[in-house]
């Protein structure tokens, strides 16, 4: 199997490095983010999802009070 280099701007590389997991190779990272089964989806929560998340956060905080 051959190797190749993909030139990217410094800003692009910094953004990708934030998404890359600790200990993950660049090959593993690129395969993970391009897999059809688990594509990266950038979106916001629905109102119901956000409400549920806030409810759980509040419940969790109460346990530490």
N, C-alpha and C positions, 0 to 999 in steps of 0.2 A: 504494500500500500504506500502510495506517495504522500508527500507533505506539501503544503502550500502556505503562502502568507497572504493575508487579506489586509490591505492597508485601510486604516480608519483614522479619522481625526482624533486628536487627544480628547476632546469633549465626548465623542462617541465612546471611546474606550473607557473613560471614567464612568459613564452611565452604565455600560455593560458590566464593569467591575462591581458596581453596587448590586446588580442582579445575580452575579455569580456567587455560588455558595462556597464556604470555606472548604478547602481541600479538593474542590472540583476542578478538573482540568478544563482547558478551553474547549476541547473536543466534547467532553461530557456536557458542559454548559450549552454549547450550540445544539447538540442533539436533544437536550431536554427542552429547550425553548422552541425548537422547531418540530417537535413531535406532534402529530395530528391528534393523538388521543388526549393530550393535555396541553392545548395551546395556552399561551399567556394571554389573559383577557384583562384589559384595562377598562374598568368601569366603576361606577359608584353603586352603593347599596340601594336597594329599593327602600321605601319608607318603612315597610314592615321589617326588613332585615336590620336597618339602622336602629329601629325601636327595640328590637330583640337584643341587639348588641349592647345598647345603653342599659337595658334592664339587667342583663348579666353582669355588666361592669359595676352597676350600683350594688347588686347583690354581693358581688365579690368584695367590694370595698366595705360593706357592712360587716362582713366576717372578720375584718382586720381592725375594726373600731373597738 
